[in-house]
């Protein structure tokens, strides 16, 4: 071609460029996952049972945590896109939407229970009596949630740093301090508030109510697969994601078991608060060692961890819901709009309105611990739908796509999935049985609240979106969908 055809002074068109994707290390992703799963918040619930809390944590870990971690590691190393992609490929797209919806919807009850713990922790700085105040708890929940929405709207990179440091400063360090103080306390000859003998290795059997305790710990381990939506941000997802999951699994077990034991050593079970138990233990240890000035510092650290976990949950499920909704048209365009930082702000704001209304339950129901327990159970029930679908999809993908490239293959996948399915189904059924920690409230009121939350949030709302969706709700170009399938 002559120079007349391509003048030197005419710039050549540039190929369209995309911003470089944010890169995460596998350690950072492990910390993000641990931050979204583990916290000291659950420790008082199990500390009530003393040495038996080890059994109550290990059983769900074997039948639920281990299958979840290994199965999601295989799925994430073979299919990008998180739980929606896994269930869509293995079962169907509508069921894939149901899975990602439930992963998102459970957070509506998760935030009030998480921030209820934060409110009780802050109360130890201001006035410990506020830990049992419903109106105070509701106000703190609302203020902190909307602050989290504002922070999340700033972008994922800052979020990852906050979540990881929140875990280190607010969970690992205080948890280690709690355990060390407990060991020194016992080492100096002080008796444990809970007996630590072989006869106390197993909880006292009280019928089905005892099973409810184990089932509630399923919630403690849920979320191991949530950050699979960020797997594409790793340099080598096939190798690094499984490695990240195993590190997170080890950290989760340590964070749950050891601090719960430490709390049981110093706070009698009949005096433990489900929301303020961690601070009760710190307060008792600090008073014994004459370092009471550390109490507000410990409270601030615990708050930072809980807020870091909340920020992680704000980013993960809503991002997954947004991406598949733009490609498949599951949500109205209003909920698909992004802010200038590319964050799904309208989804977060809409969710915040519902969360604010639910938070009023703390102000209307006198017993704060009972509200906390009910919200925790509803959260578990909705999230268990995700795991039922995930395990079923994993089994089918092994049969229908056995040669699909997988960076990691879970050993005995069929056995793992069957165990996970049975455990999740049993947990779903047993969740309707109120524990003794619910108090003396009406059983039927409990069943109605838990069942209503499960049916409305977990089934009716996603069914309505699927039923009434329109072709115009699909806002992503076809190229985006095809690239997502090839990823």
Secondary structure, DSSP 8 states (H G I E B T S, - for coil): --TTTS-TTS---------------HHHHHHHHHHHH--GGGHHHHHTTGGGHHHHHHHHIIIIIHHHHHHHHHHHHH-SSHHHHHHHHHT-HHHHHHHHHHHHHTHHHHHHHHHHHHHHHHHHHH-GGGGG-HHHHHHHHHHHHHHHHHHHTT-HHHHHHHHHHHHIIIIIHHHHHHHHHHHHHHHTT---SS--SGGGSS----THHHHHHHHHHHHHHTTTTGGGGGGGGSTTHHHHHHHHHHHHHHHHHHHHHHHHHHHHHHS-GGG--TTTHHHHHHHHHHHHTT-GGGHHHHHHHHHHHHHHHHHHHHHHHHHHHHHHHHHH--S-HHHH---TTS--HHHHHHHHHHHHHHHHHHHHSS-HHHHHHHHHHHHHHHHHHHHHHHHHHHHHHHHH-TTS--S---TTHHHHHHHHHHHHHHHHHHTTS--GGG-S--HHHHHHHHHHHHHIIIIIHHHHHHHH--GGG--S-HHHHHHHHH-
